[in-house]
Structures are given as structure tokens and as C-alpha cells.
Amino acid sequence: MAFQPLGKRVLIERVEEATTTASGIIIPDNAKEKPLNGKVIAVSKEVEEISVGDTVVFGKYAGSELSLDGKEYLVMEDKDILGVLR
């Protein structure tokens, strides 16, 4: 299923963080926070500064969760994106 964001919105897939610490301690799923960065999957035609494939950082409560084909995504406005990781 294809999803095309409207307005100044982007579709983001969260990047999963490591399940162990640097010292080797395993972090259980219920103790992990949701990652605050992700990969841009789709961009509306009105967004100019962000491209598909970029890894972006966003605020903790930014965006709306969306499930497509069994995968979890975030849809958010471009103004909620704090920056692009290069």
C-alpha cells in the first residue's frame, strides 16, 4: 500500500535502538523508550528541506502513529522535525 502525505507532512519509520547497553546489559522491551529518530519514507510535494531516505530527529510527542501493512510509522508536519542526521 502506498501512502502520500498531504500538506507539509512526512511519513517516518522509527529507527530501532540497540537492545543492550555498551557494557552488555540487556534492556527489556517494556523499559525502552520509543526512539526519537527515524528514516523518511515519503514526503509531500510541499516539503522542500527533507528528502526520502533522510534520517531525521523529532520531538518526543511529535506526529501521529499510523499502521500500514503491519508496520508502524509516524506522520508529522515538517515543522515538528528538529533536524536531519548526516
C-alpha positions as CSV (number, residue, x, y, z in Angstrom):
1,M,0.0,0.0,0.0
2,A,1.4,3.4,-1.0
3,F,0.9,6.4,1.3
4,Q,1.4,10.0,0.0
5,P,1.4,12.6,2.8
6,L,-0.6,15.8,2.2
7,G,0.2,19.4,3.2
8,K,3.6,19.8,4.7
9,R,3.8,16.3,6.2
10,V,6.3,13.4,6.0
11,L,6.0,9.7,6.7
12,I,8.7,8.4,9.1
13,E,9.7,4.9,10.1
14,R,11.3,4.9,13.6
15,V,14.9,3.6,13.8
16,E,15.1,0.9,16.4
17,E,17.7,1.4,19.0
18,A,20.1,-1.2,20.4
19,T,18.7,-3.7,23.0
20,T,21.9,-3.8,25.0
21,T,23.9,-1.1,26.7
22,A,27.6,-0.5,25.9
23,S,28.5,-2.6,29.0
24,G,26.4,-5.5,27.7
25,I,23.3,-5.1,29.9
26,I,20.1,-6.2,28.1
27,I,17.3,-3.7,28.1
28,P,13.8,-5.3,28.3
29,D,11.2,-4.1,25.8
30,N,9.0,-2.6,28.5
31,A,11.9,-0.4,29.8
32,K,12.8,1.0,26.4
33,E,11.6,4.4,25.2
34,K,10.5,4.9,21.7
35,P,13.3,6.3,19.5
36,L,13.3,10.0,18.7
37,N,14.8,9.5,15.2
38,G,13.7,7.7,12.1
39,K,14.0,7.3,8.3
40,V,11.9,9.4,6.0
41,I,9.7,7.0,3.8
42,A,7.5,9.6,2.0
43,V,7.4,13.4,1.6
44,S,4.6,15.6,0.4
45,K,5.2,17.8,-2.6
46,E,5.1,20.9,-0.4
47,V,8.1,19.9,1.8
48,E,11.4,21.2,0.4
49,E,14.1,20.7,3.0
50,I,13.6,17.0,3.7
51,S,14.0,14.1,1.2
52,V,13.1,10.4,1.2
53,G,15.9,8.4,2.8
54,D,17.0,11.1,5.2
55,T,17.4,10.2,8.9
56,V,15.7,12.8,11.0
57,V,15.3,13.7,14.7
58,F,11.9,14.7,16.1
59,G,10.3,15.6,19.4
60,K,9.1,13.0,21.9
61,Y,5.4,13.8,21.3
62,A,5.5,14.7,17.6
63,G,3.4,13.1,15.0
64,S,0.6,10.7,14.7
65,E,1.1,6.9,14.7
66,L,-0.1,5.0,11.7
67,S,0.0,1.3,10.9
68,L,0.4,0.3,7.2
69,D,0.9,-3.3,6.1
70,G,1.7,-4.4,9.7
71,K,4.5,-1.8,10.1
72,E,4.3,1.2,12.5
73,Y,5.0,4.7,11.1
74,L,4.7,8.3,12.2
75,V,3.1,11.1,10.1
76,M,4.2,14.5,11.1
77,E,4.4,18.1,9.9
78,D,7.8,19.2,8.7
79,K,8.0,21.9,11.4
80,D,8.0,19.1,14.1
81,I,11.3,17.7,12.7
82,L,14.2,19.1,14.7
83,G,17.0,18.2,12.2
84,V,18.5,15.8,9.7
85,L,21.3,13.5,10.7
86,R,24.1,13.5,8.1
